[in-house]
Amino acid sequence: FAVVASEVRSLAQRSAEAAKEIKQLITSSVEQVESGSTLVGNTGETIGQVVEQVRRVTELVGQITTSSSEQNLGIGQINTTIGMLDQATQQNAALVEETAAAADSLKHQADRLAEAMSLFRQHGRFAHA
């Protein structure tokens, strides 16, 4: 009976130690799971922030694309306007040349008219004398 009692005590002691080890393992596992959960939560937050930054970058790229298109349109309009100004300048230059030629022609006609008047006056004086 003493041998059996000793064996039972020894078995009870080993069971108690095993229970302590199991409790420590469970506590360690719970801590590791909690740590893992925290890491997963942090990772989720980080991924959320990355997704938000990607959305912002995509929005900025869209704005840049829109601005570039607007600038291209504006440059096209400026080029069209410059072409129209060039054409108007050339037309004005041609009109200035035509006006100068007409003024020169009028000057020659005025000179001839003055000569004719001079002759008319000279002949008119002789006729009255």
LINGI-V732097 format. One line per field, one symbol per residue. burial: I if it has 24 or more other ideal C-beta (glycine too) atoms within 12 Angstrom, else O. A space follows every 10 residues. Layout:
# LINGI-V732097
burial=???
This chain:
# LINGI-V732097
burial=OOOOOOOOOO OOOOOOOOOO OOOOOOOOOO OOOOOOOOOO OOOOOOOOOO OOOOOOOOOO OOOOOOOOOO OOOOOOOOOO OOOOOOOOOO OOOOOOOOOO OOOOOOOOOO OOOOOOOOOO OOOOOOOOO
